[in-house]
Amino acid sequence: MTWISLFTGKSGFAASSTAEDVTKGIDGTGLTAIVTGATSGIGLETARVLALRGVQVVMPVRNVVSGEKVKEAIAEKNPNAKLEVMELDVSSIESVKKFTSQYRSKGLPLNILILNAGIMTPPFTLSKDNIELQFATNHVGNFLLTNLLLDTMKKTARESGKEGRIVILSSEVHRVTYKGGIMFDKINDEKSYNALYAYGQSKLANALHAYELTRRLQEEGVNITANSLHPGVIRTNLARYGGFFSVFVNAAQSFLKNIPQGAATTCYVALHPQLKGVSGQYFADSNLSKASGYARDPELAKKLWDFSVKLTESK
């Protein structure tokens, strides 16, 4: 895991850098971003800091009432913030399709897509679409959301002349997964379910998504990048289901990142000019890092892509 460090990397930032630190002096005026999971934790901080830098931020949330309260709280300290709340349950294919349809109907551009919403180590549960909940929420919903918004991002990049960026939150836990990386034939098998391995599997899928998406975007010659990242070990409500990770988080408070530090890598990858043209990479502590061998396996990435397409098309 990545611990708090005062040592700066090649980017000039460290684990102790905050989201405001890594975006200082950057003007995001004229950019539009979607930040999922923006009602709490690092998602909320990401939305706040992007809005602080002039970015128009759309916050898709499951609970619109909570979303509006967050919007009001941000606007109270930043009256110039451009924020919009829309309804989305990323674990539901129907909800993802409804959200993307509504977003497109608004005619909004889209420069930055930040896939932050997630769930960690719940007891075995199936989503509304009968897909294991962690895989459904952390990967399948994000995969479909991205695919359905790609045309909007391509149009925005083409018309604005500005690089589009897709930022996918993975985790160092992507290294802790089932044998073979992705258990394609047993995704929904309760007997084979291990909450931590299933979480690692979904986070590996996030890194593979960015890897394969990059290949496809570059093949098309599209001015959009896609990268994944590890935000750090942070105390947020992601660990609310308990288990080993929750115990670990509670025991290691003094070593963990706070939320402003946890949102730093997301904001760095989303906005910093240092990363112009950089795609298909994995970041940690606002610096380039190295993902696992599984996460850099082109055959596994393509297999996951095809599997995900079939899964979303069948629902």
C-alpha positions in Angstrom: 0.0 0.0 0.0 1.1 3.6 -0.5 1.8 5.4 2.7 2.2 9.1 3.5 5.6 10.2 2.1 7.3 13.6 2.0 9.5 12.5 -0.9 8.4 14.1 -4.1 8.4 12.1 -7.3 9.2 13.3 -10.9 5.9 15.2 -11.0 7.0 17.4 -8.2 4.3 16.0 -5.9 4.2 13.5 -3.1 1.7 11.3 -1.2 1.3 14.3 1.2 0.2 16.6 -1.7 -3.5 17.6 -1.7 -5.9 18.1 -4.5 -5.5 21.8 -4.2 -1.7 21.5 -4.3 -1.6 19.5 -7.5 -4.1 21.9 -9.3 -2.7 25.2 -8.1 -2.5 27.7 -10.9 -4.5 25.5 -13.3 -7.5 27.2 -15.0 -10.2 24.8 -15.8 -12.7 27.4 -17.1 -14.5 26.1 -20.2 -14.1 22.4 -19.2 -17.0 20.2 -18.2 -16.5 17.1 -16.0 -18.6 14.3 -14.7 -17.5 13.0 -11.3 -19.4 9.9 -10.1 -19.7 9.2 -6.3 -19.4 12.9 -5.5 -21.6 13.0 -2.4 -18.8 12.0 0.0 -15.1 11.2 0.5 -12.6 11.8 -2.3 -15.4 12.1 -4.9 -16.8 15.1 -3.1 -13.3 16.7 -2.7 -12.6 16.0 -6.4 -15.8 17.8 -7.4 -15.1 20.7 -5.0 -11.5 21.3 -6.2 -12.4 21.0 -9.9 -15.2 23.5 -9.4 -12.7 25.7 -7.5 -10.5 25.6 -10.7 -13.4 26.8 -12.9 -14.6 23.4 -14.2 -18.3 22.9 -14.7 -19.0 19.7 -12.7 -21.9 17.3 -13.2 -22.4 15.1 -10.2 -24.3 11.8 -10.9 -25.6 10.5 -7.6 -27.9 7.8 -6.3 -29.5 10.1 -3.8 -30.4 13.4 -5.4 -31.4 15.0 -2.1 -27.9 14.3 -0.7 -26.4 15.5 -3.9 -28.2 18.8 -3.7 -27.0 19.3 -0.1 -23.4 18.7 -1.3 -23.9 21.1 -4.1 -25.2 23.8 -1.7 -22.2 23.2 0.7 -19.7 23.6 -2.1 -21.5 26.7 -3.5 -21.6 28.3 0.0 -17.8 28.5 0.0 -17.5 29.0 -3.7 -20.4 31.0 -5.1 -18.9 30.8 -8.6 -19.0 27.0 -8.6 -20.8 25.5 -11.6 -22.4 22.4 -10.4 -25.3 20.2 -11.5 -26.8 17.1 -9.8 -28.2 14.2 -11.8 -29.5 10.8 -10.7 -27.5 7.7 -11.4 -27.1 4.3 -9.8 -23.9 3.0 -11.4 -24.7 -0.6 -10.4 -27.8 -0.6 -12.5 -27.5 -0.9 -16.3 -31.0 0.7 -16.7 -30.0 3.6 -14.6 -26.7 4.1 -16.6 -28.6 4.1 -19.8 -31.2 6.6 -18.5 -28.5 8.9 -17.1 -26.5 9.0 -20.4 -29.6 9.6 -22.4 -30.6 12.5 -20.2 -27.0 13.9 -20.3 -26.9 13.8 -24.1 -30.3 15.4 -24.3 -29.0 18.4 -22.4 -26.4 19.0 -25.1 -23.6 19.4 -22.6 -20.0 18.9 -23.7 -17.8 16.5 -21.8 -14.1 17.0 -21.4 -13.4 14.9 -18.3 -15.0 11.7 -17.1 -14.0 10.7 -13.6 -15.2 7.2 -12.6 -14.9 7.4 -8.8 -18.1 5.7 -7.4 -17.4 2.3 -5.9 -18.2 -0.3 -3.3 -15.8 -2.4 -1.2 -16.1 -5.9 0.2 -19.8 -6.3 0.9 -21.3 -9.8 1.6 -22.1 -11.7 -1.6 -24.9 -9.7 -3.3 -26.3 -9.6 -6.8 -27.1 -6.3 -8.5 -30.5 -5.6 -10.1 -29.0 -7.1 -13.3 -27.9 -10.3 -11.4 -24.2 -9.5 -11.5 -22.0 -9.7 -8.4 -22.4 -6.3 -6.8 -18.7 -5.3 -6.7 -18.1 -6.2 -10.3 -21.4 -4.6 -11.3 -20.7 -1.3 -9.5 -16.9 -0.9 -9.8 -16.5 -2.1 -13.4 -19.6 -3.0 -15.5 -21.5 0.2 -14.7 -18.4 2.3 -15.3 -17.6 0.4 -18.5 -21.1 1.1 -19.9 -21.2 4.7 -18.8 -17.9 5.3 -20.6 -19.0 3.6 -23.8 -22.3 5.5 -23.9 -20.6 8.9 -23.3 -17.6 8.3 -25.7 -19.3 9.9 -28.7 -20.0 13.0 -26.6 -16.4 13.1 -25.5 -15.1 12.7 -29.1 -17.3 15.5 -30.3 -16.2 17.8 -27.5 -12.5 17.0 -28.1 -12.9 17.6 -31.8 -14.8 20.8 -31.6 -12.9 22.3 -28.7 -9.4 21.2 -29.7 -8.9 20.2 -26.1 -7.7 16.8 -25.0 -10.4 14.7 -23.3 -9.5 12.7 -20.2 -11.0 9.6 -18.7 -9.9 8.9 -15.2 -10.7 5.5 -13.6 -10.2 4.9 -9.9 -8.6 1.5 -9.4 -6.6 0.5 -6.2 -3.4 -1.2 -5.2 -5.7 -4.0 -4.2 -5.9 -4.8 -7.9 -2.9 -7.0 -7.1 -5.0 -9.1 -4.7 -7.3 -11.1 -6.9 -8.4 -14.5 -8.0 -6.0 -16.9 -9.9 -5.9 -15.8 -13.5 -6.9 -12.2 -12.6 -10.6 -12.2 -13.7 -12.8 -15.2 -12.8 -14.9 -14.9 -16.0 -16.7 -18.2 -15.6 -17.6 -17.6 -12.0 -18.3 -13.9 -11.7 -21.7 -14.6 -10.1 -20.8 -17.8 -8.2 -21.5 -17.4 -4.5 -19.6 -20.5 -3.5 -16.4 -19.1 -5.1 -16.9 -15.6 -3.7 -14.2 -14.0 -1.5 -15.1 -10.4 -0.7 -11.5 -9.1 -0.8 -10.6 -11.0 -4.0 -13.8 -9.9 -5.6 -12.9 -6.3 -4.8 -9.4 -6.8 -6.2 -10.9 -8.4 -9.3 -13.1 -5.3 -9.9 -10.2 -3.0 -9.3 -8.0 -5.0 -11.7 -10.9 -4.6 -14.2 -10.7 -0.8 -13.8 -7.0 -0.8 -14.7 -7.6 -3.2 -17.6 -10.4 -1.0 -18.8 -8.1 2.0 -19.1 -5.4 -0.1 -20.8 -7.7 -1.5 -23.5 -9.6 1.8 -23.9 -6.3 3.5 -24.6 -5.5 1.0 -27.4 -8.8 1.6 -29.0 -8.7 5.4 -28.8 -5.2 5.6 -30.2 -6.2 3.2 -33.0 -8.9 5.7 -33.9 -6.6 8.7 -33.5 -8.9 10.3 -31.0 -7.7 13.1 -28.7 -8.8 11.4 -25.5 -6.6 9.8 -22.8 -7.6 7.1 -20.3 -5.7 6.3 -17.2 -6.3 4.5 -13.9 -5.0 5.3 -10.4 -4.6 4.3 -6.8 -5.9 7.2 -4.6 -4.1 5.9 -1.5 -5.3 4.3 1.7 -7.9 6.6 3.0 -10.5 6.5 5.8 -13.8 6.9 3.9 -17.2 5.2 4.1 -16.0 2.8 1.4 -14.9 0.4 4.2 -18.3 0.5 5.8 -19.0 -3.3 5.3 -16.3 -4.1 7.8 -14.0 -7.1 7.5 -10.2 -7.1 7.4 -9.8 -3.8 5.5 -12.0 -2.0 7.9 -10.0 -3.3 10.9 -6.8 -2.3 9.2 -8.1 1.2 8.5 -9.1 1.7 12.1 -5.8 0.4 13.4 -3.6 2.6 11.1 -5.2 6.0 11.3 -2.0 7.9 11.7 -0.5 6.4 8.5 -3.5 7.0 6.3 -4.1 9.8 3.8 -6.7 12.4 4.6 -9.4 13.1 2.0 -7.7 16.2 0.4 -4.6 14.0 -0.1 -6.7 11.1 -1.3 -8.3 13.2 -4.1 -5.0 14.6 -5.2 -4.0 11.9 -7.8 -7.5 12.0 -9.3 -7.3 15.8 -9.8 -3.7 15.5 -11.0 -4.6 13.0 -13.7 -7.7 14.9 -14.7 -6.2 18.4 -15.0 -2.5 18.7 -14.9 -0.7 19.7 -18.2 2.2 17.4 -17.4 0.0 14.5 -18.5 -0.9 15.8 -22.0 -0.9 12.8 -24.3 -0.2 10.3 -21.5 -2.6 7.4 -21.7 -3.0 3.8 -20.6 -0.9 4.3 -17.5 -1.4 3.7 -13.7 -0.7 6.5 -11.2 -0.2 6.7 -7.4 0.7 9.7 -5.2 0.3 12.0 -8.2 3.1 10.2 -10.0 3.5 7.5 -12.6 3.5 4.0 -11.0 3.5 0.5 -12.3 0.4 -1.7 -12.2 0.5 -5.5 -11.9 1.4 -7.8 -14.7 -2.3 -8.8 -15.1 -3.2 -5.1 -15.5 -0.8 -4.8 -18.4 -1.8 -8.0 -20.1 -3.2 -7.1 -23.6 -5.0 -10.4 -24.1 -6.7 -10.2 -20.7 -7.7 -6.6 -21.4 -9.3 -7.5 -24.7 -11.0 -10.6 -23.2 -12.4 -8.4 -20.4 -13.6 -5.8 -22.9 -15.4 -8.4 -25.0 -16.9 -10.0 -21.9 -18.1 -6.6 -20.6 -19.7 -5.8 -24.0 -21.6 -9.1 -24.0 -22.6 -8.6 -20.3 -24.1 -5.1 -20.9 -25.7 -6.0 -24.2 -27.5 -9.0 -22.8 -29.3 -6.9 -20.1 
